[in-house]
Amino acid sequence: MKQIKNPHDYFFKSLFKDTNTLKDFLPLVLEKEIVSNIEQNSLKIIDNEKNKKYKKFYLDLIAEAKIKNKKTHIYFLFEHKSYPDKMLMIQILNYCLSIWEENIKNKSPLTPIIPIVFYHGKENFEIKENFIDNFDVEDFLKKYLLNFKIKFFNTNNYSDEELEKINNLKLASGLIVMKHIFDNIDYLIPTFKKIYKIDKDLFIFLFDYIIITKNEPEEKITKILNEIGVKQMTIAERWMKEAQEKGLQQGLQQGLQQGLQQGLEQGLEQGRKEGEINTKKEIIKNGIKQGIDINTLSKLTNLSVEEIKNILKEQ
């Protein structure tokens, strides 16, 4: 499993980059008037990771949508927080300015932006949703001050029962897991039991978040998986498939690059071999993290126990 610098941001983006999930989330935070006037089929995520003009500002997530029967399109700017941040409003202002600067450069009208702050930390986070309220000035001066409004979504303001009623299993379970990510992992076992019975792929998606976020002993993870009813071999087979695809892709890419210099066939062959090695290393790393014993991993990878131990020493 790859090392992730900010697992909370990573999970948030992975959850909401699904437009169906996003469609079902917007009514939870926006007024009905806005939601009802959005062309649902026009809603799309802007890939700010590949967009240099936005990437430098570390935008979490931007979605774009059209207004019904109008040429107008709007942006929903998402900012994820797992802790209170006094600089939040200034960050959002900078994000908006970066977008409007691009509008001006492209000789386009300024894009309307609705900032949405998603918070799931344990500390109390009180926020003034109108930017102008952050100024401690007399009323007669306020008409000259810059103002914008954000929408603030706090998972702690919802009970688990309310979140479970959301008619989107991925969204409902994702919100519950994020809400309790700082609690004892045992609290989430009933939720994971339900999800595992319904959608095993979704379970893996959610449980991966737990693994990369919480520094739990392998013994405890194994115990929890057994309590949930997870067949570890099934999970290992899933990782093996993902690792094979990833390893083969990496191997072929390396092979193609070498092929330019040494001959395509030789490069591809070497790439395939390197891909197989990467695949097995990926399986071993993931398996060990989940408490799968070395003998089982040996059967999965066709490597000896000694070879697996040597690979683990390299980590």
C-alpha positions in Angstrom: 0.0 0.0 0.0 1.5 3.4 -1.0 2.4 5.9 1.6 -0.1 8.9 1.7 1.0 12.2 3.2 -2.5 13.3 4.1 -4.9 10.3 4.2 -7.9 12.5 5.2 -7.6 14.7 2.1 -6.9 11.6 0.0 -10.1 9.8 1.2 -12.2 13.0 0.9 -11.2 13.5 -2.7 -11.6 9.8 -3.5 -15.1 9.8 -2.1 -16.4 13.0 -3.8 -14.7 12.6 -7.2 -17.7 10.3 -7.9 -20.3 12.7 -9.5 -23.2 10.5 -8.2 -21.9 10.8 -4.7 -21.5 14.6 -5.2 -25.0 14.9 -6.6 -26.5 13.3 -3.5 -24.3 15.4 -1.1 -25.2 18.8 -2.5 -28.8 18.8 -1.2 -27.4 18.2 2.3 -25.5 21.5 2.3 -27.2 23.8 -0.3 -30.5 25.5 -0.4 -33.3 23.8 -2.4 -33.4 26.8 -4.8 -29.8 26.2 -5.9 -30.1 22.4 -6.2 -33.4 22.6 -8.1 -31.9 25.0 -10.7 -28.8 22.9 -11.4 -28.7 20.8 -14.6 -27.8 17.6 -12.8 -26.3 16.0 -15.9 -24.0 19.0 -16.3 -22.3 18.4 -12.9 -18.7 17.4 -13.3 -15.4 17.4 -11.4 -12.6 19.6 -12.6 -9.3 17.7 -12.3 -7.3 20.3 -10.5 -4.4 17.8 -10.0 -3.7 18.0 -13.7 -4.7 21.7 -14.1 -1.5 23.7 -13.4 -3.4 27.0 -12.8 -5.3 25.5 -9.9 -2.9 22.9 -8.6 -0.4 25.5 -7.3 -3.1 26.7 -4.9 -3.7 23.3 -3.4 -7.5 23.3 -4.1 -9.1 20.2 -2.7 -12.0 19.8 -5.1 -13.8 21.9 -7.7 -17.1 20.9 -9.4 -18.7 22.7 -12.3 -22.4 22.8 -13.2 -24.8 24.7 -15.5 -27.9 26.6 -14.4 -31.1 25.4 -16.0 -32.2 27.3 -19.1 -29.3 29.7 -18.7 -25.8 30.1 -20.2 -24.5 30.6 -16.6 -22.2 28.0 -15.1 -21.1 27.9 -11.5 -18.3 26.4 -9.5 -18.6 24.5 -6.2 -15.3 24.9 -4.4 -14.7 22.3 -1.7 -12.3 22.8 1.1 -11.8 19.8 3.4 -10.7 20.3 7.0 -10.0 17.7 9.7 -9.0 20.4 12.2 -10.0 24.0 12.9 -8.1 26.5 10.8 -8.0 30.2 11.5 -6.8 30.9 7.9 -9.7 29.1 6.3 -11.5 32.2 5.0 -8.3 33.7 3.6 -7.5 30.4 1.9 -10.9 30.3 0.2 -10.5 33.9 -0.9 -7.2 33.1 -2.5 -8.8 30.1 -4.3 -11.5 32.4 -5.6 -9.1 35.0 -6.7 -7.0 32.4 -8.6 -10.1 31.3 -10.5 -11.2 34.9 -11.3 -7.7 35.8 -12.5 -7.9 33.0 -15.0 -11.3 34.3 -16.1 -9.8 37.7 -16.8 -6.8 36.3 -18.6 -9.1 34.3 -20.8 -11.4 37.3 -21.3 -14.3 35.4 -19.8 -17.0 36.6 -17.4 -16.2 36.0 -13.7 -17.4 32.6 -12.6 -19.8 32.5 -9.7 -18.3 30.4 -6.9 -20.1 28.7 -4.0 -17.4 27.7 -1.4 -18.3 24.6 0.6 -16.3 23.7 3.7 -16.4 20.0 4.8 -15.3 19.5 8.4 -15.0 16.2 10.4 -12.6 17.0 13.2 -13.2 16.3 16.9 -12.5 19.8 18.1 -15.3 22.4 18.1 -15.0 24.6 15.0 -17.0 27.8 15.0 -17.0 29.6 11.8 -18.5 32.9 10.5 -20.0 31.9 7.2 -20.1 35.5 5.9 -16.6 36.9 5.3 -17.6 40.4 6.3 -18.4 39.2 9.8 -14.7 38.7 10.4 -14.2 42.4 10.4 -14.7 44.1 13.8 -15.8 47.5 12.5 -18.8 49.9 12.6 -21.7 49.2 10.4 -21.3 52.3 8.3 -17.9 50.9 7.1 -19.2 47.4 6.2 -20.7 48.5 2.9 -17.2 49.1 1.6 -15.8 45.8 2.6 -15.4 42.6 0.6 -17.9 39.9 1.4 -18.8 36.4 0.3 -20.6 33.5 2.0 -19.5 29.9 2.5 -21.6 26.8 3.2 -20.3 24.8 6.2 -20.9 21.1 6.5 -19.9 19.5 9.9 -20.3 15.7 10.2 -20.6 16.1 13.9 -23.9 18.0 13.5 -25.5 14.8 12.2 -26.3 11.6 14.1 -25.3 8.3 12.6 -29.0 7.5 12.2 -29.5 10.6 10.1 -26.5 9.8 7.9 -27.7 6.2 7.4 -30.9 7.5 5.9 -29.0 9.0 3.0 -30.1 7.1 -0.1 -26.5 6.5 -1.3 -24.6 3.8 0.5 -21.2 5.1 -0.5 -21.9 8.6 0.7 -23.7 7.6 3.9 -21.0 5.1 4.9 -18.2 7.5 3.9 -19.6 10.3 6.0 -20.0 8.0 9.0 -16.4 6.7 8.7 -15.0 10.2 8.4 -17.1 11.4 11.4 -15.6 8.6 13.6 -12.2 8.4 12.1 -10.7 9.9 15.3 -12.6 7.5 17.6 -11.8 4.0 18.7 -11.9 1.8 15.6 -14.2 -0.7 17.5 -17.0 1.9 17.2 -17.1 1.3 13.4 -17.3 -2.5 13.5 -21.1 -2.6 13.3 -21.0 -0.2 10.3 -18.4 -2.3 8.6 -20.3 -5.5 9.2 -23.3 -4.1 7.4 -21.3 -2.8 4.5 -19.3 -6.0 4.0 -22.5 -8.0 3.6 -23.8 -5.5 0.9 -20.8 -4.3 -1.0 -17.3 -5.8 -0.5 -15.6 -3.4 -2.9 -17.0 -0.5 -0.9 -15.9 -2.2 2.3 -12.3 -2.4 1.0 -12.4 1.3 0.0 -13.5 2.3 3.5 -11.3 0.0 5.4 -8.2 1.1 3.4 -8.9 4.6 4.9 -8.7 3.1 8.4 -5.5 1.2 7.7 -3.6 4.2 6.3 -4.9 6.6 9.0 -4.8 4.7 12.2 -1.6 3.1 13.5 -3.2 -0.1 14.7 -1.3 -3.3 15.5 -1.6 -6.1 13.0 -3.1 -8.4 15.6 -5.9 -5.9 16.3 -6.6 -5.5 12.5 -6.8 -9.2 12.1 -9.1 -9.6 15.1 -11.4 -6.9 13.7 -11.5 -8.4 10.2 -12.4 -11.8 11.7 -15.1 -10.2 13.8 -16.5 -8.5 10.7 -16.5 -11.9 8.9 -13.9 -11.0 6.3 -12.1 -13.8 4.5 -8.6 -12.5 4.4 -7.8 -14.7 1.3 -10.5 -12.9 -0.6 -9.0 -9.5 0.4 -5.6 -10.7 -0.6 -6.8 -11.9 -4.0 -8.3 -8.4 -4.6 -5.0 -6.8 -3.8 -3.2 -9.3 -6.0 -5.3 -8.3 -8.9 -4.8 -4.6 -8.3 -1.1 -5.1 -7.8 -0.8 -7.2 -11.0 -2.5 -4.5 -13.0 -0.3 -1.8 -11.4 2.9 -3.8 -11.7 2.3 -4.8 -15.3 1.6 -1.2 -16.3 4.8 0.0 -14.6 6.7 -2.9 -16.1 5.5 -2.2 -19.6 6.2 1.5 -19.3 9.7 0.8 -18.2 10.1 -1.7 -21.0 8.9 0.8 -23.5 11.4 3.4 -22.3 14.3 0.9 -22.5 13.1 -0.4 -25.8 13.8 3.0 -27.4 17.4 2.5 -26.6 18.0 -1.3 -26.6 15.2 -2.7 -28.8 11.5 -2.9 -28.1 11.3 -6.6 -27.5 14.2 -6.7 -25.0 12.8 -3.7 -23.2 9.2 -5.1 -23.0 10.5 -8.5 -21.7 12.5 -6.8 -19.0 9.6 -4.6 -18.2 7.3 -7.6 -17.7 9.8 -9.2 -15.3 10.1 -6.0 -13.3 6.3 -5.7 -13.3 5.9 -9.2 -11.9 8.4 -8.4 -9.1 6.6 -5.2 -8.3 3.3 -7.1 -8.2 4.6 -9.6 -5.7 6.1 -6.9 -3.5 2.8 -5.0 -3.5 0.9 -8.2 -2.5 3.4 -8.8 0.4 3.2 -5.3 1.7 -0.6 -5.2 1.7 -0.8 -8.7 3.1 1.5 -8.0 6.0 -0.3 -4.8 6.9 -3.5 -6.8 7.2 -2.0 -9.6 9.3 -1.9 -12.3 6.6 0.8 -14.8 7.6 4.0 -15.3 5.5 3.1 -18.9 4.6 -0.2 -17.8 3.0 1.7 -15.0 1.2 4.2 -17.6 0.0 1.4 -19.5 -1.7 -0.1 -16.4 -3.3 3.2 -15.2 -4.7 5.1 -18.5 -5.4 8.0 -17.1 -3.4 9.8 -18.9 -0.6 9.4 -17.8 3.0 13.0 -16.7 2.9 12.5 -14.6 -0.2 9.5 -12.9 1.4 11.6 -12.1 4.5 14.3 -10.5 2.4 11.7 -8.3 0.6 10.3 -7.2 3.9 13.8 -6.2 5.0 14.1 -3.9 2.0 11.0 -1.9 3.1 
